[in-house]
Amino acid sequence: MRPVGSKYLLEEPLGRGATGTVWRASQRETAGAEAAVAGQPGETVAIKVLKEELANDADVVMRFLRERSVLLRLTHPNIVRTRDLVVEGDLLALVMDLIDGPDLHRYIRENGPLTPVAASLLTAQIADALAASHADGVVHRDLKPANVLLKTDADGQMHPMLTDFGIARLADSPGLTRTHEFVGTPAYVAPESAEGRPQTSAVDIYGAGILLYELVTGRPPFAGGTALEVLHRHLSEEPRRPTTVPEPLWTVIERCLRKEPAERPSAENLARGLRTVAAGIGVHSSSAQVEAALGVAALLAPDPSPAPVPATPGAADPTQVLPNNAGSYDPNGATSVMPTSAANAANAGNTGNADPTAVMPPVPPGGPRPEDPHPWQSQLQAARDRNEQTQVQYLDPSQDPLRRRPQRQQQPQDQRPQPQPYAQQPQPYP
């Protein structure tokens, strides 16, 4: 067992991903006021320990602390709740509710595709979670079946729980070396992410369309031998409608997988459209429900103000200005400007503007004479003179201690071995 901070204890790993390892853990003591959920001693939780390369990146640590409040307040019935964040030495960890159930990727592999109705209703709940996060300005950016956990209630009903919110943004650090320029999984990445274009919450809608396609077919629409081949298909190919997908459901999938982000529906409209489709493609659907499902395209309006993803990590965060007493800060405050000195303010006409950039060094009193060199020229000449004092001479190899061959030392005359008399020399056997 390994302690995480003073309040949690890791017990066994549950799974490993690209950003870290998820552990089953127990709570040792009640969490403090900084946690969203205090918990009780002995309570079982899930803890995601981020990889060491993330924990050692200063930009990730700062964003981890800055977005603490965002991750802790992000609550929804279909989002795995983040209970606490732990920063200790070289360890970064997220404490979450433990969901005892498989992820959607594993469930599909073991049980096969879902029916169109079941896939529509399940994806509608995921769209509900996305709508709540987008309203709070949080974009998931790595929506895929492996990040959807299935929670089974007491009545036996399974509910999807979206996890790993904010992990993609935390991992998107310019200080880390990556083999690709986007954050996500190639099979589910949006075209604008693959091309490095500005991203918005529409990337999650594209991921939802890929996920919905996989739920009803058992495989994502674009595959390939390499990640580059998969990305090329996202950019250049249109998905083909399988024969097992009803026309209303295909309308939703096709709209989610539009290459242009502005043509994709909002998360809220996606959820509404999927529930309309589920009601109209069942065996007991009325004629009015069938007609409403066939006209689902009218419900899939795009988001007029999608949540943006910062092009530079942290660029969209408001500048925080500490007051003189450093007691609190105003997130909406403007960037502070250092006051000018009295002499500089007099030169600037007491306008309060910042000093102009100094370009030339100060001129000696009395002004320079036309024939005198400029002060910068004198400084450059002095640097050249210092450089010329360092001379490089050719060194004979015989004088080079690194190339000189070692010489055997001559023994003194009196220490040389003397030849033995003939009588004392050993005689060979006859």
LOSE-476697 format. One record per residue: residue in one letter; z, x, y of N, C-alpha, C in turn. Coordinates in steps of 0.001 Angstrom, whole numbers, plus 500000, padded with zeros to 6 digits. Last residue first. Example, Ala and Ser with C-alpha at 12.3 -4.5 7.8 and 13.67 -1.06 7.14 Angstrom:
S507080512850497750507140513670498940507870512900500030
A507800513190494310507800512300495500507800513200496700
***
This chain:
P482906570546466662481845571225465865481067570222465013
Y483302568831469779483640568954468373482538569694467643
P483407570693472896482851569661472002483281569901470565
Q486229571322474902485208571836473994484669570706473117
P487141571138478311487150570542476948485947571004476135
Q488198574142479942487266573022479833487295572471478432
Q489754576339479882490428575085480072489497573877479953
A488036578426479559488991578179478474489633576834478617
Y486635578457481900485946578082480666486921577732479580
P488452576995484653488015578116483795487417577613482491
Q487062574477486807488063574939485857487538576142485064
P486255574520490297485801574498488887486872575084487972
Q488149572540492602487761573867492106487291573776490659
P487438570039495051487861570357493672487294571707493227
R488499570603498426487406570400497473487863570757496057
Q490429571212500215490682570054499357489549569789498371
D489637573292501793490737573571500873491024572411499944
Q487621572110503318487289573164502370488386573362501346
P487758568472503581488064569847504021487826570862502905
Q484923566356502920486292566774502643486526568182503164
Q483057564324505045483147565616504341484605565985504144
Q482271560880504662483090561903505282483159563146504389
R479145559453504849480225559872503965480989561015504607
Q478313557034507243478228558426506811479425558762505930
P476534553965507445477820554662507266477613556064506705
R473985553630509861474369553718508457475710554433508315
R473940551454512619474158552814512136474601552789510684
R473820548898513584472699549355512758472922550738512138
L476073548536515090475745547498514097474630547919513166
P476181550646516842477181550607515758476877549552514710
D473451552446517831473916551073517704474934550983516572
Q472380554887517812473612554739518570474210553331518451
S470073554593516432471074555498515858472408555401516564
P468554552943518062469160552388516834470222553287516242
D469238553154521541468664553809520358469344553266519104
L468735550567523696469739551291522931469090551841521684
Y467579549975526930467226550109525518468270550970524832
Q469437547877529176468840549145528783468570549146527294
V469810545729531763469596545745530329468864547021529985
Q472245545203534256471045545867533802471013545866532281
T473516543437536796473553543457535338472227543999534832
Q472759543355539367473720544369538985473864544469537474
E471165541186539684470507542473539527471472543573539139
N473010539146540086472278539190538820471621540539538591
R473850539681542647474812539798541545474101539885540215
D471490539205544040472054540555544045473048540729542907
R471213536447543635470230537362543047470784538774542980
A473396535557545117473367535321543674472369536239542995
A472588536337547668473789536928547097473844536725545586
Q470393534673547972470188536112547915471405536801547319
L471648532167548066470740532468546967470510533967546833
Q473085532480550458473800532267549203472914532574548000
S470994532758552274471945533852552106472714533701550793
Q469812530259552046469053531434551646469967532628551435
W471841528664553118471511528537551698470724529736551206
P471788529493555856472939529803554994472648529654553508
H468602530943556705469436529761556545470620530107555647
P468357534034558559468102533191557378469043532004557348
D467374534317562025468381534449560977468010533580559777
E465564533738563992465211534800563064466219534959561926
P466775531688565468465551531408564696465240532473563666
R470313531556564933469159532065565663467915531848564818
P472435528659564622471744529825564082470601530252564992
G475325527796566589473964527516566134473283528772565633
G477914527866567351476944528506568230475512528297567820
P479235528098564033479380527742565462478385528517566316
P476962527524561230477977528311561931478048527893563390
V476636524348559630475989525396560414477058526180561155
P477372523318556260477692523361557691477049524551558377
P474508522571554141475838523114554400476112523174555886
M472869519381553747472834520775554187474249521275554389
V473711516845552742472520517502552218472524518987552528
A476042514413551948475842515715552607474692516435551950
T475535510997552343475505512121551421475229513412552172
P477715509387554717476395509701554162476469510915553253
D480687507567553902480048508728554498478667508925553912
A480663503982554139480923505213553418480177506358554082
N481761502163557028480793502492556002481170503803555328
G483383501551559136483935501372557797482959501712556708
T482652501982561679482074500790561045482639500559559669
N483220504066563400484287503144563010483742501856562401
G481092505785563629481185504719564617482218503679564266
A481147507870561963480360506707561525480453505559562500
N482866509577563215481457509952563146480584508773562765
A485214508165562804484732508372564174483267508739564182
A485437508314560081485240507000560675484740507131562102
N485889511015559761484625510465559280484364509099559877
A488426511175560888487313511949561460485984511379561033
A489890509450559265489775509166560692488602509904561312
S488142508668556147489149509339556950488912509051558429
T487475505492554609487049506761555182488173507359556000
P488666504035551535488585504074553000488192505458553481
M486630503225548748487648504099549285487540504137550801
V486164499964547687485543501083548392486635501916549007
S486131498091544606486827498596545788486083499794546353
T484126495427543599484401496843543453485021497390544732
A485815492234543678484682493114543941485107494564543763
G487303490226541082487358491018542297486145491908542444
N487609488754538835486467488425539672486437489237540960
P489962489626537659488694489865536951487480489593537811
D492433491273539288491593490095539469490269490336538771
Y495564492360537946494211492592538410493472491276538481
S498878493592538632497931492705537966496556493034538483
G500231495775539684500973494811538902500067493874538128
A499504497810541386499102497910539977499856496914539102
N499802497851544088501030497842543301500761497894541809
N497139497835544891497957499001545196499226499033544350
P495150496479542135495722496485543485496616497702543677
L492236497290540373493685497334540371494198497324541800
V489561495393539472490090496213540550491598496152540523
Q487015495228537184488419494913537387488999495897538386
T483877493755537022484629494929537443486064494521537747
P482962491843534128483283491952535550484098493198535843
D480429492831531846481832492576532089482154492719533569
A477875493581531385478074492231531915479530491920532199
A478056496079530279477451495946531600477717494584532216
G479016496397527724480001496352528790479416496121530160
P476093497949526633477398497424526250478401497523527381
T473248496831528268474121497988528099475495497473527750
A472481494172528061471555495223527636472298496522527406
P474590491585526849474397492697527786473443493736527222
V473169488529526160473763489691525510473541490872526431
P473798485286527633473099486571527541473895487587526742
A473472482003526521474436483071526788473742484409526628
P470992479934528141471552480624526974472506481733527381
S470442477306529629471139478497530109471788479213528931
P469019475369528190468562475728529541469233476975530095
D468014475619524901469182475764525765468725476163527162
P465473473222523847466061474562524001467255474543524938
A465708470352521715465447470918523041466109472282523152
L465226468703519379465418470154519330465077470799520667
L464568466063519312465983466386519500466228467886519671
A461910465865518744462321465451520085463778465797520374
A461780466534516066461333467529517049461783467168518460
V462404464338514535463491465255514881463073466269515941
G460951462178513534460849462490514953461905463467515434
L461752461971510935460383462427511193460178462784512661
A464314460921511326464163462275510795462766462818511068
A463709458352512223464416459267513123464280460710512651
E462540457321509903461736457452511116462386458417512108
V464760457331508224463578458133507881462716458359509118
Q466392455505509543466823456892509401465662457816509057
A464871453189509289465166453698510628465610455156510575
S464885452837506563463605453117507220463829453674508626
S467686454628505104467002453427505571465709453827506272
S468314456582502213468057456509503650467324455215503985
H469002457296499663469449455990500134469218455826501636
V468148459845499296467530458799498467467922457404498947
G467643461532502488468375461179501278467714460031500530
I466532462061504902465792462550503719466529462264502422
G468081461185507034466777460561506816466026461030505596
A470428462625507220470535461175507047469203460549506686
A469407465186507642470156464903506412470278463399506155
V468272464837510210467412465115509057468146464765507764
T470597464477511723469587463412511694468661463585510507
R471783466923511310472457465732510790471509464533510762
L469924468563512620470143468721511186470855467511510593
G470152467721515318468901467533514581469099467637513081
R472767468539515947472412467122516011471132466846515201
A472516471329515637473460470581514802473119469094514780
L470606471828517647470308472138516245471234471361515321
N471960471177519948470846470326519543470442470595518098
E473836473288519896474290471901519888473182470955519441
A472208475550520047473040475346518863473505473897518764
S468863474755521232470243475199521436471041474913520172
P465754475781519687466716474790520175468066475431520461
R463248478009521016464208477644519975465224476651520530
E461720478897523081461217477747522334462168477296521229
A462784481214524091462895480015524916462418478767524195
P462091483239522239463449482671522247463567481367523027
E459192483197520345459697483187521706461080482539521742
K458831482738517638458906484118518108459483484195519516
R460771480318515900459768480624516910459950482057517402
L462580479402514046461946480699513803460804480979514768
C463337476855514787464328477934514892463683479310514784
R461022475469514136461408475573515543462442476693515738
E461017475664511346459913476267512108460289476429513577
I463323474191510722463231475618510391462170476297511241
V462604471606511660463770472297512209463672473800511961
T460384471089510048460249471056511504461399471804512170
W461512471095507542460632472209507917460407472236509432
L462835468674507616463631469896507567462789471105507948
P460621466891507645461558466947508780462402468225508801
E459331467594505104458687467835506398459677467835507559
P461345469307502636460796468103503276460260468411504668
V460478471850500465461158471585501729460547470338502369
T458994472543498294460241471823498034460989471446499311
T456886474075499110456593472690498727457867471871498520
P457560476058502024457582475821500567457385474342500264
R455630477131504686456473476038504218456413475927502699
R455887480448505880455115479426505171456068478379504609
P456324481971509100456827481564507782455967480453507185
E454048484327510483454670483021510584455171482601509202
E454240487781511468453917486719510516454658485430510855
S455098489734513329453672489392513244453358488186512371
L457855490215513327457115490258514585455729489642514482
H458660490084510692459312489217511679458485489121512959
R457088492127509688456769490755509310457453489755510242
H458364494346510774456979494071511151456601492631510801
L460818494222509450460771494004510895459354493680511356
V459956494862506859460574493557507128460506493238508617
E459061497482507231458112496451506792458665495055507074
L461454498737507912460356498699508874459335497628508513
A462920498541505563463375497800506735462266497687507765
T460737498146502698461509498938503651461936498055504819
G459564496175501163460142497330500497461011498171501399
G460461492793502198459602493970502121460319495117501456
A460433489458503564460993490512502731460013491674502696
F461137486452505047460452487731505231461186488795504430
P462705484235504310461244484085504419460495485404504519
P465202484802501689464782484731503096463263484700503207
R465886482566498944465462483877499452465080483730500926
G466454479992498184467091481072497448466725482457497929
T465637477704499496464664478403498648465290479505497796
V467672476673501012466856475715500248465851476403499329
L468883478922502158469699477958501436468870477033500561
E466823480219503496467343480817502268468186479828501467
Y466485478506505692465365478715504769465881479249503439
L468984478893506895468623477577506372467474477670505382
L468785481605507664469811481179506708469463479837506092
I466712481452509525466544482268508320467537481832507250
G467985479763511417466755479327510749466480480117509486
A470101481384512195470396480125511512469165479583510799
G468695483434513489469430483722512260469784482472511489
Y467788481932515683466812482510514750467497482845513419
I470251481435516833469457480294516345468393480788515375
D471018483992517593471803483304516565471050482101515999
V469197484494519586469125485320518379469932484681517255
A469902482863521691468795482416520837468646483278519586
S471730484067523302472263483319522167471161482790521259
T469600486930523937470483485846524345471038485178523096
Q468304490115524882468748489166523874469675488128524497
P465421491939525937466706491298526258467029490191525266
R463939493924523224463866493086524423465230492487524738
G463696495437520934464517495964522014464424495173523301
E462392494401518784461574495051519803462390495653520935
A464440493236517353463689494313516731462861495081517746
S465214491251519150466149492323518822465421493502518217
E463012489612519149463366490294520399464369491409520158
P463013488650516449461957489544516939462335490282518211
A466261488862514835465281488157515653464226489128516176
V467141489556511457467119489962512857465993489235513593
Y467412489259508766467850488139509600467738488438511086
A466649491539507437466123490267506932466445489098507845
P468135493618508799466679493437508973466155492087508525
T471077492749510539470493492998509229469000492713509303
G472346494416513512472111493288512638471536493730511313
V471273495783516421472481495538515652472243494293514815
F468664498191516845469204496855516963470464496773516113
E467480500578516406467904500299517765468439498891517934
H468432502683513640467603501654514244468215501264515574
T470182504609512901468832504748512399467910503673512933
R472417505995515354471944504929514486470516505200514044
T475369507326516615474026507636516161473597506596515147
L477193506119519407477021506231517966475573506512517624
G477384505641522093477831506932521619477631507149520136
P476648503065522655475648504103522874476079505460522364
S477511500586520278477982501588521232476932502654521417
D478034497981518816476843498362519573477239499348520667
A480376497120517714479699498241517069478507498738517843
L481023494965519325481895496123519322481190497340518737
R478950493235518638479022493742519998479944494950520090
A479533492756515951478252493365516312478304493947517716
I482038491518516130481931492825515497480636493512515893
G482007488945517197482314490056518089482170491421517468
F482865487492514124482484487280515519482914488488516349
D483323487467511360482780488680511995482265488424513404
T482461484152510116483348485273510379482585486421511031
L482509480701509619481752481840510159482725482941510570
M482831478787506907483648479435507927482933480699508374
P481921475650505492481548477026505864482416477531507003
H483773473924503075483408474000504478483037475443504817
M483795471791500278483635473147500791483165473097502236
Q486185469601498841485030469780499711485002471219500257
G488522469168497448487405469780496743486169469994497580
D490669468314498842489845467270498224488630467827497508
A491676470639499932492420470027498832491604468955498126
D488741472715500501489907471929500901490582471322499681
T487482475905500448487604474677499663488892473958500053
K485275477722502393486662477311502241486711475974501521
L483145480319502313483251478927501893484704478609501589
L481908482334504977482835482131503869482970480648503581
V479320484133506130479775482741506051480640482602504804
N478149486567506011479157486364507044479612484912507139
A476181486364504105477351487184503781478462487036504805
P474141484868505370475022484222504385476260485038504056
K474269485676508929473654485788507610474604485177506595
L474208486811512170474369485621511346473576485776510056
D474785488671514202474594489108512812474841487949511869
R475192487575516736474187488625516588474017489152515166
H477026485900518252477392486534516986476516487739516700
V478118485807521555476954485729520673477277486506519406
V480097484088523802480126485036522693478922484777521792
G480519482184525796479819483412526137479792484450525054
D481501479801525060482494480770525516481860482112525840
A479248478572524132479868477999525334480915478932525916
H478922480078521838477980480266522942478538479681524236
S481005479033520261481048480435520686480108480693521854
A480170476355519915481460476647520536481520478084521038
A477704476714518648477756476027519942479068476321520660
L478504477928516270477716478690517236477753478038518620
A479802475775515043480558476989515369479822477828516401
D477615474045514737478764473643515545479583474856515977
A476085475535512955475583475345514320476688474866515247
I477666475195510713477528476539511273477013476454512705
Q477231472473510335478579472934510660478556474351511229
A474511472555509721474945471829510923476354472249511321
T474484473833507285474004474574508451474387473879509742
L475458471687505717476209472930505808475792473733507034
L473464469753506040474822469466506484475649470732506630
S471212471103504938471198470614506322472611470391506838
A471998471585502319471697472716503191471717472295504658
A472230468958501377473412469812501430473189470996502366
V469528468143501596470579467430502315471812468311502466
P468123469990499935467830469907501372468920469198502171
T470490471668497754469542470593498014469263470542499518
L470592475275497480471192473967497717470104472913497857
P469807477712494865469639477065496185470343475716496248
G472405479208492726471061478808493080471003478100494426
N474853480245492012474618478822491752473217478352492113
E474921482980492596475540482502491349475159481073491005
R473629483262495015473200484079493882473750483557492567
I475086481509496608473674481212496314473205482004495110
Y477575482828496679477477481489496113476031481149495741
R477007485232498000477404485263496591477251483893495941
H476398484147500529475426484979499807475746485004498316
L478732482899501329477564482076501023476503482867500259
D481689484182499689480777484063500824479513483340500371
P484318482311498035483209483262498079482447483154499400
G487793482126499058486542481524498618485422482532498726
D490294482005500903490145482216499461488915481463498982
I490606483555503836489837482452503241489631482771501769
L493152484392505993492565484694504691491890483445504140
D492719485003509451493144484102508383492441484490507090
M492975488475510480492350487158510444493024486285509386
V493093491268512470493893490464511551493379489031511629
L491224494122512766491304492723513167492063491973512085
A491742497510513833491750496481512798491853495102513428
L491423500950514084491149499676514744491049498611513656
L492925504094514218492713502888513421492505501698514336
D493870506471515244492440506383514957492114505148514125
G496455504879516905495868506173516590494367506054516419
E495959501567516715497008502552516433496370503866516017
V495531498352517365495012499642517815496135500650517648
V494822495217516136495702496369516003494959497615516440
L494934491820516923494154493039516948495119494217516962
D495227488599515324495794489733516037494801490887515985
R493719486428514343495132486253514645495692487359515547
T490796484729514406491342486066514599492766485923515109
R489652482306512106490474482609513274490932484069513265
V486418481558511330487606482233510821488416482744512007
I485179478458512276485236479880512617486525480455512047
N485200475714512082484257476448511233484164477921511610
P487051474760513944487272474471512519486345475227511586
H487758477419516250486923476276515872487173476009514393
T488439479759518824488919478930517717487987477748517518
L488933482435520540487774481798519926488229481043518680
R491016483886521537490955482474521941489781481731521307
L490600486441520517491795485703520104491732484231520485
L488266487305521715488292487126520266489487486279519835
V489072487399524415487937486562524005488003486276522516
S491159489236524472491447487842524798490327486915524353
R489756491624523757490846491101522939491073489617523194
E487911492963525122487503491677524578488577491061523691
R489199495336525804488748494454526869488428493062526345
L489679496594523351490811496146524142490390495124525201
F487028497049522593487937496371521680489128495798522448
R486115498590524644485593497237524544486455496397523606
M487600500929524077487779500251525349487263498823525280
V486594501539521505488016501261521685488254500506522991
V483893502022522056484262500914521174485725500537521375
D484105504279523663483520503058524221483883501852523376
A485185506216521953485989505735523079485441504437523649
D485175506225518541484297506102519703485072505471520849
N486753506141516335486756507391517092485865507345518320
A486219503687515213487549503895515770487620505160516614
L483635504138514278483858503177515355485208503415516023
E484077505980512302483172506352513392483279505379514569
E485731504589510528486303505667511331485403506039512502
K485321501007510565485022502349510090485523503402511063
L488060498671510807486759499187511206486578500619510737
V489485496520508648489682497845509219488311498420509540
K490450493321508663489240494126508630489504495426509374
I492656491501506750492549492509507806491257493285507609
A494091488377506064492965489280505822492850490221507016
V497399487552504837496331487533505832495191488417505341
T500308485885503799499113486630503403498012486453504438
E503685486332504815502451485546504871501251486430504544
G505920487931505027505461487553503695504178486757503668
P507008486571508101507094487651507115506734487152505720
Q504526484635509847505849484757509271505874485904508280
G502752484240513041502899484387511599504343484525511165
A501649484184515617502809485037515334502982485271513843
V498472484385516784499280483713515768500437484638515411
A497618486050518795497316484627518910498144483809517938
A499807488582520143499008488023519060498759486546519301
E501578489239522110500186489596522335499267489035521263
A504113488625521264503465487642522125502000487965522357
G504109489903517843504611489717519194503810488704519975
A504625488694514474503864489385515505504406489054516881
T507248489168512162506573488270513099505875489076514179
E506486491462509487507382490838510446506575489983511402
R504557491875507543505898492419507336506924491780508270
Q502069490160505859502726490352507140504170490773506902
S499610491628503739500783490777503946501415491131505277
A496107491474502856497292492122503406498415491112503531
R493004492363501656494081491384501544495367492088501977
W490538493785503817491656493922502887492463492633502831
V487318494907504420488229493770504519489276493888503417
T485979497638506191486465497123504916487459495998505169
G483028497986508317484380498269507873484695497617506540
T480377497628508956481288497997510042482704498288509573
A479005496935506687478446498001507506479421498476508568
G481623496323504230480408496020504962479974497197505806
R483477495393501359483079496423502320481759496033502953
G486328493506500211484886493719500388484644494778501449
L489015493631499658488275492439499254486772492620499363
P491532495930498625490276495652499333489589494429498760
E495052495153498890493879495466498063492612495136498843
E497080495553500995497384495445499573496201495822498695
L498551496648504057497349496443503245497708496453501770
L500755495099506148500698496020505022499475495691504170
Y501987494791509529501119494394508424501063495501507377
K503552495724511639503709494314511239502912493935510005
S503098498153512703504449497914512189504617496535511585
G499911499320511640500883499062512681502265498907512061
V499618498898508445498748498780509617499643498374510776
P500457500794505520500844499992506683499773500009507757
R499294500404502259499159501185503490499548500321504680
M500000500831498815500000500000500000500000500876501249
***
